[in-house]
């Protein structure tokens, strides 16, 4: 595969396509259901005794990130983690993924292999199987290198009811770690904006962290959301709106790494509106806040977890941010996109 | 000094308390720079100091002060065959009289987003079959980098790079606002990045000719609070002066190398500002020596159809906002019709615009 490039023939269903499936996808994904090469794969959601208990959940997401490779991750890792995390945010155990690839003619095979290898690694980390796939090749100029779509199936255990409308007055708002790492990493590495920094994407599968939270506080866990596009601010606004509650968040308690602060000041961006790919917001019944925080901090992906605010019954649908001067302002959703400043 | 130290909540509260104690009467201060407006609202400084200290936003948003006609000209340039217009992303959605650069791009015009003029010069080197026109937007902060690309292009003989210079000078704009006399000001918070280039000497005309103080500030909460304290103190003492409250970046002389570079490449002429109209000696045009790199000269045909007296969008108060006459929230379109997703005027588009700052950070419960 060294030095090769994707040709239109790789998508034609002929020999080239078969070689790609065998030498790349099957070799890295290592899944018996996938290896049977049927038009559709057999999967089971039942336990060993053949019982199906709980709620089946299904999600899909497409990944078009540029640059494809960045410190802390790449498009392949993102394609697995993003979909796994969407399942985990419902309290589900992620079980199966599908992977669809849209490849631009001319894409270096080494780039594809690197992304596929990352997908396999991330899937192993998350404990999910990649059981079905598809590849299409478009002419040069018809796409930007490599697009990946993944769909995921998971099972929510009986008794777990986690959803966006679950936040109640008196609940605690927790975040699993420092915000802004992924978005700032991508922005600084795009278009020659890379400057010396220790920035690294936080891209990671969060299902293990969610399991730890569920084990610690069970039904006291009301809402989970991963603050991806739009960042922490937008995610909090969405939950406040869906749950019909207000929120008061303390700006000083939101963990943000120094490198992220510095880069965002330089670019004129607000880290509260920048994407994360390995963080979650947990809304937990007030009395269980400490237990939830301790469970998160005991997990490798939650070491910097923090209690950042409270859910209130006042100003429903609105998030208030307490500033360092003790004044309050409304924390709004992201409108449009964040762009670096000129002045 | 670390960033965390410049955001120390205890020190910030102490400074705010000192300011309110020191202000014998209510004072009105203008922050020239849009970056300051954002920080002042984002960190809750305005709410903490009101009503004793009123902070008004000024014209310091380069995208916002770009005239509608100049946007129209940029769009016309982008529609010329074989021409690619390189621009900072903030400019894409600013409405011209009929369209935006983003709309032009969707219609097939070649518009590229760059983060620096150096990227635009690289683009020209890579795509020799295209004419790359850099939109030179910005004050004394960005003008030196753009000047450097012109000098570099000339030294190398890059044949396909030009600049459409819309660069503007901050001092003359400040004068225009004060001369108009529409808004009573007791002091000016001087722009930190601009003054890094110009030096505090550029603001000495404020106490000397207008009898008001200027305190140059950085962009962290303590930077801004220190500058406000300097101004309130100067007002209380009745001794107008310029103070440097951003000494880790700013000096009296400024950046001499950058100043020389600007003087070599540009000549000062009058410029059209949104909100202020034509302001004498407030623009930087490309001088004779580098005339070959001037997009106005190379693509004169694109400028033929541009109307320099095109009306502003109906109801839009960006002009008044830029002069400090109206608060963004006093504009009838604010939040109702004009939002960051559907902006009517540039002050809602730019990340430095006062309306965008009030939209994002100005909401009180």
Interface residues (C-beta under 8 A of the other chain):
Chain A: X191 X192 X193 X252 X258 X261 X262 X265 X268 X270 X315 X318 X320 X323 X324 X325 X326 X327 X328 X329 X330 X332 X335 X336 X338 X339 X340 X341 X342 X343
Chain B: X2 X3 X4 X7 X9 X12 X13 X16 X33 X34 X35 X38 X41 X42 X43 X44 X45 X47 X48 X60 X61 X62 X63 X88 X89 X90 X93 X113 X114 X115 X119 X122 X137 X138 X139 X141 X142 X191 X193 X194 X219 X220 X221 X339 X340 X341 X351 X352 X359 X360 X361 X362 X363 X364 X365
